[in-house]
Amino acid sequence: AMEDVCAKFVSQKISKTRWRPLPAAALQPPDVFATGSWDNEDNRISIWSVGDVGNAGLNGEFQAEPQLLCDIRHNGDVMDMQFLDQERIVVASSTGTVTVFRHHQNNQTLSANQRWEKAHYHVDQEISCGGAACTGVICNNPEIVTVGEDGRINLFRADQKDAVRTIDNADSSTLHAVTFLRTTEILTVNSIGQLKIWDLRQQRNEPSQIFSLTGDRVPLHCVDRHPNQQHIVATGGQDGMLSIWDIRQDTMPVSLLNAHEAEMWEVHFHPSNPDHLFTCSEDGSLWHWDTSTDVAEKPSFLHQGGRSTTYFTHSSINQSVVSAWLSNDPTKDRMEITNLIPNQTLSVNTLDVLGPCLVYGTDAEAIYVNRQIFA
């Protein structure tokens, strides 16, 4: 599987990688992605073009490495990053500031388009000059929701100077990540193992529902919602476990899957093939979880550096496939798990999937692009 992957060493620890969204009718694979760095003297937001398809080798593998199109300095560690549209990227900083950068495609430059200083802050000014890390951001253009170490939730609108809404003490613990469930509802995860649903139409500053991991209150670091079944949510935590939740019912996860040996940093359902899910971890691994129906006959096991051979092509979402995520133990019936990085090194902090392409970034100061994840 490794021959499909090209690496680019960037002399920056990479905290976030994101594909630029494709125009609605686009048929081509994604060709541009952004990265953000952390723990460097000088952190940067960078825009990359994937290797030129013209350089495909005899077997169709891509040899060209990503090319830097432009970059710009970023104040603080990049904690999260999301494209708002084809040109604008919203970046969450460890300083508490949220910045919208614009990528000017005509002359390949980046500029700060809009900034909300100290969107997150500690009331006690003694702590790190008052700023509290903005840990998560999610966009549904023009709306931008941010969460932070201060337990605050902000709703911003692009091109509006002030927050549309702020829930000041949304949580007494750190909020680590946020996702939209629908246009008026968001879901947050926190450092004591809770999921909370917030209805932005309500003026109350309380969640409409709370879900909890039982027992140890393990911090949850990441969350993603199934793209077609809005009640299915996946979370990853400090213990490396993958939890699948059905927010229509139980307040506890439907399934808890043993996954990584250390913190899980990101979890992503494939946006158009959601029976494929990807997770990455501090332990240096990146797993591809495949529940597509073709694997029903196979035993479930972890391939080290092998690859999964199934590819889900149904145009309509088949109910039995979706419920694979909701069966009590998806691994029993049909799940193939592939570690896409056989020689584990340092933490894999981030990943993003779009079409046939995967991009991920590590503390080993490298970004990797795999343009054939279903090959």
Secondary structure, 3 states (H helix, E strand, C coil): CHHHEEEEECCCCEEEEEECCCCCCCCCCCCEEEEEECCCCCEEEEEEECCCHHHECCCCCECCCCEEEEEEEECCCEEEEEECCCCEEEEEECCCCEEEEEEECCCCEEEEEEEECCCCECCCCCHHHHECCEEEEEEECCEEEEEECCCCEEEEECCCCCCCEEECCCCCCCEEEEEEEECCEEEEEECCCEEEEEECCCCCCCCCEEEECCCCCCCEEEEEECCCCCCEEEEEECCCCEEEEECCCCCCCCEEECCCCCCEEEEEECCCCCCEEEEEECCCCEEEEECCHHHHHCCCCEEECCCCCCCCCCCCCCHHHHHHCCCCCHHHHCCEEEECCCCCCCCEEEEEEECCEEEEEECCCEEEEECCCCC
